[in-house]
Amino acid sequence: MSTSPKCAVCGEPAKRKCTRCGGVFCDLH
């Protein structure tokens, strides 16, 4: 893949920590 992985839940970059998905890093769920 040439693009950065995105969170399947919220669409944010995988390395971003998001509260929408339970406050974990997007690449962990």
Order of alpha helices (4+ residues) and beta strands (2+ residues): beta-beta
